[in-house]
Amino acid sequence: MLPVNLAGHRVRHNSAMIGYWDPLPTARRLVETLDVSAGQIFTGCWDQRNWRNVPGPFYAGETDSLAIGRLDAPEHICYDDDRGGGFEFIYRQPMNERETVAVMDGCRAELYSGYNWDGDDHWTIGAVRDWWRGRGRVREWAVAIAADWGADTHPHWGYNAGLRYSGHYHDAAQGHRDFVAYLDDGLEAYLRGYLLWLDERRGQKPGEALPRL
């Protein structure tokens, strides 16, 4: 793992946060300190990305179903319920160096190296706007799974219904609730800044209006 363990830290999401901050220079510096290459860490395929991934440089393609990414990056990684559940996706991109370390930790913990950091090479302004227009689908899903996984009992789950797993599922449900909160307040500002980044590869100037979604 990377030298900083950030599991358990929380941040407040709100629309006053910075529109976009490029995490890749920090991520590249972190890779230089490791004994593995970026090509070994990031093998996820764009065409296999989880549809729930929010636009940005980091995304999950086909991951394992161990559902351990939140141990390192609870502010950024959630689990889905496809094919039994536990596959990972990025619900919030890193917005400072500390958060980038956390996301990198989560990516490195993934058994199949199913994440990637080349989203900037694939997302287009039109694709980001399409994702935003369709956000109701992911919000509806997140609300439903948060209620399901956050319940105290799951008699229909069989082996996984035991109390020994309740903490894991309750934490996952908290991630889904955090995702809903971010969809409602914070993500729009980020994506507007990301549109500017995709178009001109720069951040917002003081007093500059950002592109509309």
Backbone as a ProteinNet text record, in pm:
[ID]
protein_1_A
[PRIMARY]
MLPVNLAGHRVRHNSAMIGYWDPLPTARRLVETLDVSAGQIFTGCWDQRNWRNVPGPFYAGETDSLAIGRLDAPEHICYDDDRGGGFEFIYRQPMNERETVAVMDGCRAELYSGYNWDGDDHWTIGAVRDWWRGRGRVREWAVAIAADWGADTHPHWGYNAGLRYSGHYHDAAQGHRDFVAYLDDGLEAYLRGYLLWLDERRGQKPGEALPRL
[TERTIARY]
83.4	0	87.4	27	98.3	121.8	216.2	260.3	162.8	46.6	-49.2	-178.8	-231.8	-358	-467.1	-563	-662.7	-801.7	-812.5	-943.4	-1011.3	-1138.7	-1216.2	-1229	-1150.6	-1161.7	-1286.7	-1351.9	-1471.7	-1454.8	-1522.5	-1524.3	-1668.1	-1691.4	-1823.6	-1830.4	-1934.5	-1951.8	-2043.5	-2004.5	-2093.8	-2054.8	-2146.1	-2128.1	-2023.7	-1973.5	-1871.7	-1731.6	-1719.3	-1588.8	-1533.8	-1404.5	-1336.5	-1399.6	-1411	-1473.4	-1393.7	-1264.1	-1181.2	-1037.8	-978.4	-837.3	-779.9	-668.2	-608.6	-525.9	-568.2	-495.4	-379	-366.4	-269.8	-123.8	-83.6	56	91.6	2.5	25.7	29.9	-63	-66.9	60.8	110.1	233.1	351.9	358	466.4	458.5	337.6	322.2	370.5	338.1	381.9	534.2	599.9	746.1	809.3	734.7	787.9	764.6	695.3	656.5	750.2	736.3	818.1	741.5	630.8	552.8	527.4	497.9	473.7	326.5	296.9	158.1	85.1	155.9	95.3	54.3	117.8	80.1	-36	-44.9	-151.3	-282.2	-274.3	-393	-407.1	-497.8	-523.5	-671.5	-751.5	-893.6	-922.2	-1023.8	-1060.7	-1177.5	-1164.2	-1268.7	-1401.1	-1397.7	-1520.7	-1589.8	-1517.6	-1575.2	-1605	-1596.9	-1614.1	-1755.7	-1763.8	-1892.1	-1968.9	-2094	-2170.8	-2194.2	-2169.9	-2191.1	-2071.9	-1956.4	-1839.9	-1873.5	-1840.8	-1859.7	-1748.8	-1776.8	-1673.2	-1551.1	-1435.4	-1309.1	-1197.9	-1075.8	-962.3	-963.5	-1009.9	-1009.5	-1143.3	-1137	-1259.2	-1226.6	-1329.4	-1314.6	-1374.1	-1296.7	-1348	-1400.1	-1351.3	-1386.1	-1297.8	-1357.3	-1282.2	-1317.1	-1244.1	-1283.6	-1410.2	-1465.8	-1586.4	-1557.9	-1432.5	-1396	-1449.8	-1480.2	-1538.8	-1452	-1326.1	-1235.3	-1183	-1222.1	-1170	-1201.8	-1315	-1353.6	-1267.6	-1192.3	-1100.9	-996.9	-960.5	-862.2	-924.7	-1034.9	-1090.2	-1241.2	-1289.9	-1434.9	-1500.5	-1423.4	-1479	-1490.8	-1447.2	-1435.3	-1486.4	-1485.1	-1519.2	-1648.6	-1734	-1855.7	-1856.6	-1951.1	-1968.9	-2105.4	-2111	-2239	-2301.9	-2417.3	-2486.4	-2507	-2422.9	-2433.5	-2375.9	-2441.1	-2387.5	-2345	-2425.8	-2394.2	-2333.3	-2286.1	-2239.7	-2092.7	-2044	-1906.5	-1811.8	-1856.9	-1770.4	-1763.5	-1648.7	-1621.2	-1637.9	-1658.8	-1659.7	-1624.6	-1584.8	-1548.7	-1673.4	-1715.3	-1831.5	-1791.4	-1665.4	-1617.8	-1469.2	-1430.6	-1291.1	-1210.7	-1080.6	-998.4	-983.6	-982.6	-978	-864.8	-772.3	-650.6	-550.8	-432.2	-327.9	-365.4	-422.9	-460.5	-559.4	-658.1	-757.8	-699.5	-603	-537.7	-462.9	-396.3	-328.7	-430.5	-544.4	-646.8	-696.7	-725.3	-773.1	-666.2	-542.2	-434.9	-423.3	-439.2	-439.8	-551.8	-671.1	-783.7	-762.5	-704.6	-676.4	-575.5	-473.3	-368.7	-419.1	-520.1	-572.4	-658	-699.3	-788.4	-712	-764	-692.4	-655.2	-744.4	-723.4	-670.6	-630.5	-582.4	-684.1	-810	-918.8	-950	-873.5	-892.9	-806.3	-836.6	-748	-757.2	-658.7	-650.9	-644.3	-693.1	-687.5	-823.3	-910.7	-1043.1	-1040.5	-939.8	-929.8	-912.9	-860	-839.4	-966.9	-1069.5	-1191.5	-1315.3	-1326.8	-1444.3	-1442.6	-1558.2	-1576.9	-1679.2	-1685.8	-1784.1	-1924.4	-1953	-2084.6	-2114	-2013.2	-2033.2	-2057.5	-1986.7	-2007.8	-2149	-2191.4	-2327.3	-2431.6	-2408	-2501.2	-2508.6	-2392	-2391.1	-2471.4	-2451.8	-2522.4	-2673.1	-2712.6	-2856.6	-2918	-2838.7	-2889.5	-2864.3	-2829.5	-2792	-2907.9	-3030.9	-3144.9	-3141.5	-3091.5	-3083.1	-2990.2	-2871.2	-2775.9	-2821.6	-2887.7	-2938.1	-3045	-3136.8	-3242.4	-3182.2	-3081.8	-3015.3	-2948.5	-2877.2	-2803.4	-2897.2	-3008.9	-3106.4	-3159.1	-3190.8	-3247.8	-3147.2	-3023.7	-2926.1	-2884.1	-2883.6	-2851.7	-2955.6	-3081.3	-3187	-3175.9	-3144.1	-3132.8	-3012.6	-2895.1	-2773.6	-2763	-2833.9	-2829	-2926.2	-3011.2	-3107	-3034.8	-3100.9	-3039.3	-3049.4	-3147.7	-3164.4	-3187.2	-3137.9	-3152.7	-3181.4	-3299.2	-3327.2	-3316	-3328.4	-3323.6	-3181.8	-3081.5	-2943.7	-2871	-2928.6	-2859.8	-2735.2	-2623.7	-2499.4	-2455.5	-2472.1	-2427.6	-2515.6	-2623.6	-2715.6	-2666.5	-2560.8	-2512.6	-2464.3	-2468.9	-2426.9	-2279.7	-2200.2	-2057.6	-2030.8	-2126.2	-2108.1	-2184.9	-2261.9	-2348.4	-2267.8	-2153.6	-2072	-2023.7	-1986.2	-1939.3	-2050.3	-2169.5	-2277.8	-2328.4	-2326	-2367.8	-2270.1	-2141.9	-2044.9	-2067	-2089.9	-2116.4	-2239	-2343.2	-2464.8	-2436.3	-2345	-2306.5	-2242.3	-2161.6	-2103.4	-2209.7	-2313.6	-2421.4	-2495.1	-2515.8	-2580.1	-2491	-2360.5	-2268	-2273.3	-2287.8	-2297.9	-2422.2	-2535.3	-2659	-2641.4	-2579.2	-2558.5	-2470	-2369.9	-2279.8	-2348.8	-2432.5	-2511.6	-2599.9	-2652.2	-2743.4	-2670.9	-2547.8	-2478.8	-2328.2	-2266.8	-2122.5	-2075.7	-2139	-2091.1	-2111.4	-2218.4	-2242	-2127.9	-2083.9	-1973.8	-1846.5	-1821	-1702.3	-1707.8	-1821.2	-1831.2	-1824	-1874.6	-1861.4	-1714	-1638.4	-1495.1	-1425.7	-1475.6	-1415.3	-1440	-1553.8	-1579.6	-1475.4	-1444.7	-1341.7	-1207.8	-1176	-1050.4	-1041.7	-1148.8	-1148.1	-1131.4	-1190	-1187	-1054	-995.8	-878.6	-760.8	-778.8	-673.8	-619.4	-711.4	-673.3	-785.3	-752.1	-850.7	-922.5	-1016.2	-1096.8	-1017	-1027.5	-966.7	-1059.4	-1004.2	-1088.2	-1198.3	-1320.7	-1434.4	-1484.6	-1421.4	-1461	-1583	-1677.3	-1795.4	-1756.9	-1805.2	-1777.4	-1882.4	-1847.8	-1943.6	-2064.8	-2178.1	-2299.2	-2308.4	-2372.7	-2399.9	-2531.1
-119.5	0	125.3	238.7	364.3	404.2	494.1	515.7	584.1	630.5	696.8	618.4	588.3	517	616.6	637.3	741.5	685.9	556.8	497.4	566	593.8	650.6	800.6	870.4	1016.4	1053.7	1161.1	1207.5	1354	1395.4	1536.3	1577.8	1706.2	1760.6	1795.8	1745.1	1776.6	1897.2	1998.7	2110.9	2180.3	2258.6	2319.1	2428.2	2468.7	2572.5	2517.3	2384.1	2323.9	2358	2345.3	2376.1	2297.3	2361.6	2294.9	2176.5	2196.1	2084.8	2105.1	1996.1	1990.8	1865.8	1879.4	1767.7	1680.9	1556.6	1470.2	1394.2	1396.7	1308.6	1343.7	1470.4	1495.7	1434.1	1444.8	1382.2	1231.1	1175	1029.6	978.4	1050.4	1007.5	1011.6	1115.3	1121.4	1004.7	965.7	851.8	722.8	704.9	584.1	575.5	689.7	689.9	638.9	640	592.1	443.4	378.8	239.3	145.8	18.6	-82.2	-149.7	-90.3	-139.6	-22.5	-52.8	51.6	86.6	200.7	238.9	135.4	74.5	-26.6	-151.6	-175.5	-289	-254.5	-129.3	-86.9	-67.4	-7	33.9	-45.3	-143.3	-222.4	-221.2	-142.1	-138.6	-87.9	-145.3	-109.4	-11.7	92.3	193.2	131.6	39.8	-19.9	-108.2	-143.6	-227.4	-148	-16.6	63.7	48.8	55.5	52.4	180.7	169.7	286.3	386.6	345.4	435	528.1	498.6	584.6	728.2	823.4	963.4	1004.5	1096.4	1140.4	1197.3	1171.4	1216.6	1122	1145.5	1064.9	921	897.5	762.4	693.7	564.8	485.9	338.8	261.7	117.6	46.9	-46.7	-134.2	-260.9	-375.8	-503.1	-521.3	-514.8	-533.2	-667.1	-701.1	-817	-781.8	-879.3	-856.3	-868.8	-843.2	-853.3	-736	-626.1	-508.7	-460.1	-427.1	-377.4	-236.9	-179	-47.7	61	48.9	151.2	148.8	43.4	41.5	152.2	184.4	288.5	419.6	412.4	532.7	540.9	553.5	557.8	682.7	788.6	911.3	906.2	794.6	790.8	662	551	421.5	368.7	316.5	246.1	107.6	25.4	-109.3	-119.6	-197.5	-218.6	-349.6	-382.9	-507.1	-594.9	-576.9	-659.2	-798.7	-899.1	-1036.7	-1075.5	-1042.3	-1076.7	-963.4	-859.9	-741.1	-740.7	-622.5	-606.3	-550.5	-530.5	-469.8	-319.2	-260.6	-125.5	-21.2	102.6	215.3	342	445.2	573.7	662.6	702.8	791.5	935.8	959	1095.5	1099	1185.1	1196.2	1269.3	1241.4	1312.1	1459.3	1543.2	1687.7	1755	1674.8	1727.8	1612.3	1641.7	1539.8	1427.1	1460.9	1358	1259.8	1312.5	1226.2	1142.9	1198.4	1121.8	1003	1020.9	909	800.2	841.6	744.4	665.6	736.1	668	573.1	616.5	529	404.4	420.7	304.5	208.4	263.1	179	107.6	177	115.3	1.3	23.1	-78.4	-201	-185	-298.6	-390.6	-343.8	-420.4	-537.5	-657.4	-780.4	-789.4	-745.7	-762	-635.4	-536.1	-408.8	-350.9	-356	-319.6	-172.3	-89.2	55.5	111.8	235.5	307	456.7	529.3	674.2	753.3	694.8	760.2	813.2	842.8	892.1	1020	1104.9	1230.3	1204.4	1087.8	1054	1003.6	976.2	915.6	1003.6	1069.1	1153.8	1271.1	1302.6	1420.8	1512.2	1634.2	1726.4	1670.6	1616.4	1559.4	1440.2	1354.3	1235.4	1273.4	1374.8	1420.4	1475.7	1554.2	1609.3	1498.7	1397.4	1284.6	1212.5	1190.4	1123.7	1205	1335.3	1421.2	1418.8	1421.1	1416.2	1285.5	1178.4	1048.8	1016.9	1117.8	1092.2	1038.7	1062.6	1011.7	861.2	793.8	647.5	601.9	661.8	619.7	664	778.2	821.9	726.6	689.1	595.4	462.9	415.8	291.3	307	417.2	436.3	447.3	515.9	525.6	387.8	307.1	174.7	81.8	79.9	-11.7	33.6	163.8	213.1	164.9	166.1	118.4	-31.3	-104.9	-250.8	-290.6	-243.1	-283.9	-221	-112.1	-47.9	-105.2	-197.3	-259	-346	-370	-449.1	-598.3	-641.8	-784.7	-806.1	-919.1	-954.7	-1105	-1148.2	-1292.3	-1360.6	-1284.9	-1344	-1357.3	-1313.6	-1313.6	-1445.6	-1533.4	-1660.1	-1640.9	-1697.6	-1695.4	-1553.8	-1460.1	-1322.9	-1244.5	-1305.5	-1234.8	-1229.7	-1300.9	-1307.7	-1174	-1158.5	-1034.9	-1004.1	-1106.2	-1084.1	-994.3	-985.7	-904.2	-772.2	-750.5	-632.3	-502.4	-497.8	-377.2	-342.8	-446.3	-424.1	-364.2	-422	-373.2	-237.2	-211.9	-80.1	27.8	-3.1	93.1	115.7	8	22.4	109.2	89.8	170.3	317.1	343.3	481.5	542.6	464.7	512.6	548.3	467.5	496.7	623.8	642.8	767.1	888.3	871.1	979.8	1012.8	909.4	929.6	1011.8	977.1	1051.6	1197.6	1218.5	1356.4	1434.7	1369	1435	1463.2	1372.1	1396.6	1519.8	1536.9	1647.5	1779.5	1773.2	1896.6	1875.8	1921.3	1912.4	1863.7	1759.6	1700.6	1794.2	1870.1	1960.3	2060.3	2119.4	2215.7	2149	2027.7	1954.4	1930.7	1883.1	1848.7	1971.5	2083.6	2206.2	2245.2	2230	2254.1	2152.4	2029.1	1924.2	1950	2005.3	2041.4	2141.3	2240.1	2337	2267.9	2176.2	2103.2	2021.3	1951.5	1870.2	1957.6	2075.9	2162.4	2235.4	2281.4	2367.9	2321.9	2212.2	2158.7	2266.9	2334.1	2433.4	2447.1	2508.5	2534.1	2665.5	2693.9	2814	2936.5	3044.3	3170.9	3246.4	3332.1	3408.7	3483.8	3464.6	3533.6	3474.9	3370	3310.7	3222.7	3236.1	3148.6	3013	2909	2772.7	2729.1	2634.5	2582.4	2523.1	2528.5	2470.4	2323.6	2249.2	2109.6	2093.5
0	0	0	-37.9	-31.4	114	141.8	277.5	370.8	320.5	407.3	406.2	523.7	534.4	569.7	478.9	498.2	526.7	554.1	578.5	696.3	680.2	787.9	784.6	706.6	699	619.1	660.3	591.9	553.7	448.4	411.1	388.8	398.9	369.7	221.5	154.2	12.4	0.5	-73.8	-99.1	-227.5	-277.9	-410.1	-411.4	-293.2	-289.6	-311.3	-320.7	-338.3	-475.6	-491.1	-616.7	-730.7	-848.2	-960.5	-1010.5	-1034.8	-1080.2	-1036.4	-992.7	-956.3	-1020.4	-1091.8	-1164.6	-1069.3	-1044.5	-951.6	-1014.7	-1146	-1211.3	-1182.9	-1174.3	-1135.2	-1000.7	-903.5	-772.9	-786.6	-862.3	-879.7	-946	-1043.9	-1111.3	-1015.8	-930.9	-832.7	-734.7	-698.2	-608.6	-673.9	-800.5	-871.4	-874.7	-886.7	-891.7	-762.4	-652.6	-524.8	-504.2	-597	-580.1	-655	-624.7	-692.1	-805.3	-846.8	-960.3	-1054.5	-1178.9	-1278.1	-1285.3	-1346.8	-1368.4	-1452.6	-1547.7	-1632.2	-1556.6	-1443.1	-1358.8	-1266.5	-1226.6	-1136.5	-1211.1	-1330	-1403.6	-1532.5	-1530.8	-1651	-1689.5	-1619.9	-1649.8	-1789.6	-1852.3	-1990.1	-1990.1	-2067.1	-2077.9	-2119.7	-2214.2	-2264.5	-2161	-2053.2	-1948	-1820.9	-1827.6	-1706.1	-1651.2	-1522.1	-1452.5	-1485.8	-1526	-1570.3	-1458	-1334.5	-1221	-1197.2	-1255	-1236.9	-1273.7	-1184	-1220.5	-1317.1	-1408.9	-1502.7	-1431.1	-1490	-1434.1	-1475.4	-1429.1	-1474.5	-1424.3	-1301.7	-1245.8	-1271.2	-1301	-1315.6	-1293.8	-1264.2	-1248.1	-1367.6	-1422.8	-1526.1	-1460.2	-1502.4	-1439	-1316.1	-1197.9	-1074.2	-1010.7	-904.1	-825.2	-746.8	-677.6	-598.2	-449.1	-409.9	-268.8	-187.4	-254.6	-188.8	-73.2	-106.4	-2.8	-32.7	-145	-182.2	-82.7	-12.7	83	209	229.1	343.3	329.6	207.7	181.1	135.5	62.3	0.2	17.6	141.4	161.5	105.8	82.1	27	-125	-184.9	-330.9	-396	-324.9	-383.5	-324	-410.3	-371.6	-436.9	-390.6	-446	-512.5	-621.3	-686.6	-638.6	-696.4	-660.7	-783.2	-884.7	-1004.6	-978	-1031.9	-1025.5	-883.8	-786.9	-649.8	-570.3	-638.1	-569	-534.5	-500.9	-456.3	-558.4	-682.1	-783.1	-756.8	-783.7	-737	-846.9	-803	-896.1	-818.6	-892.4	-834.7	-832	-711.8	-703.3	-678.9	-646.8	-626.3	-659.6	-752.9	-793.9	-685.4	-674.3	-574.9	-610	-505.2	-526.2	-450.3	-398.8	-337.6	-324.3	-273.8	-267.6	-171.6	-56.7	39.9	-21	-90.6	-151.2	-265	-336.2	-443.1	-386	-273.6	-207.1	-172.4	-119.6	-82.3	-202.9	-312.9	-433.1	-487.3	-488.1	-534.4	-446.9	-316.8	-227.8	-265.3	-286.9	-323.5	-455.4	-552.6	-682.2	-668.3	-589.6	-574	-499.7	-415	-339.5	-425.6	-541.5	-628.4	-689.2	-671.7	-705.5	-852.9	-940.9	-1084.6	-1152.3	-1073	-1129.1	-1226.3	-1187.1	-1277.3	-1288.4	-1219.5	-1231.2	-1343.3	-1381.2	-1471.5	-1441.6	-1493.2	-1467.7	-1597.7	-1705.9	-1836.2	-1881.4	-1785.3	-1821.1	-1902.5	-1878.9	-1955.5	-2104.6	-2139.1	-2280.1	-2346.8	-2266.9	-2319.9	-2303.9	-2189.6	-2169.3	-2267.4	-2320	-2404.1	-2336.9	-2382.5	-2326.7	-2343.9	-2460.2	-2484.4	-2395.2	-2373.1	-2289.7	-2144	-2095.3	-1957.9	-1942.3	-2038.7	-2031.3	-2039.5	-2120.4	-2127.5	-1993.2	-1929.4	-1799.3	-1698.6	-1698.2	-1602.7	-1627.3	-1753.4	-1783.5	-1736.6	-1735.1	-1692.4	-1546.5	-1467.9	-1328.2	-1244.1	-1289.7	-1214.5	-1200.9	-1302.3	-1297.7	-1186.4	-1177.5	-1076.3	-937.4	-928.9	-797.9	-747.7	-833.8	-794.8	-747.9	-821.3	-781.5	-644.9	-623.4	-498.7	-379.4	-395.3	-287.1	-249.3	-349.5	-323.9	-256.5	-305.2	-246.9	-107.4	-82.4	51.5	151.5	111.2	200.6	223.9	119.2	130.2	214.7	177.7	247.6	386.3	408.8	539	639.8	597.4	689.5	792	903.6	1010.4	985.9	912.3	884.6	735.5	685.2	543.6	534.2	572.9	576.4	441.6	332.5	199.2	146.6	225.3	178.3	202.6	279.1	306.9	391.9	345.4	423.2	457.7	366.4	388.5	484.8	531.8	619.6	763.8	797.3	934.2	986.9	1119	1182.4	1157.8	1129.7	1109.3	989.1	897.1	777.5	782.1	886.9	888.3	885.1	954	952.3	813	738.9	601.3	516	523.2	438.6	485.2	614.3	662	615.8	614.8	562.5	413.5	339.7	196.2	173	254.6	241.8	271.4	365.8	392.2	268.9	198.3	73.8	-28.4	-37.3	-131.6	-91.2	38.6	83.9	55.4	74.7	42.2	-107.6	-189.2	-333.9	-367.1	-307	-330.6	-290.2	-173.1	-126.1	-222.8	-278.1	-372.6	-505.3	-549.1	-669.4	-651.5	-531.7	-504.3	-480.7	-431.2	-393.2	-400	-506.5	-519.7	-655.1	-705.8	-830.5	-950	-950.8	-1064.2	-1078.8	-966.4	-972	-1021.5	-973.3	-1018.6	-1168.9	-1217.6	-1359.6	-1448.5	-1403	-1482.5	-1495.4	-1385.5	-1394.1	-1482.2	-1479.2	-1561.6	-1710	-1743.3	-1883.3	-1933.1	-1850.6	-1888.9	-1904.8	-1814	-1822	-1951.4	-1985.1	-2106.5	-2230.8	-2227.9	-2345.4	-2359.8	-2246.1	-2255	-2168.3	-2092.7	-2005.3	-1911.1	-1846.1	-1746.4	-1645.2	-1530.6	-1428.9	-1450.4	-1363.8	-1372.7	-1328.2	-1403.8	-1365	-1269.2	-1184.9	-1091.4	-1165.4	-1119.5	-1177.5	-1308.3	-1358.2	-1486.5	-1470.7	-1561.6	-1563.3	-1621.6	-1559.4	-1607	-1708.7	-1795.5	-1891.3	-1820	-1885.4	-1829.6	-1864.8	-1776.9	-1805.1	-1882.6
[MASK]
+++++++++++++++++++++++++++++++++++++++++++++++++++++++++++++++++++++++++++++++++++++++++++++++++++++++++++++++++++++++++++++++++++++++++++++++++++++++++++++++++++++++++++++++++++++++++++++++++++++++++++++++++++++

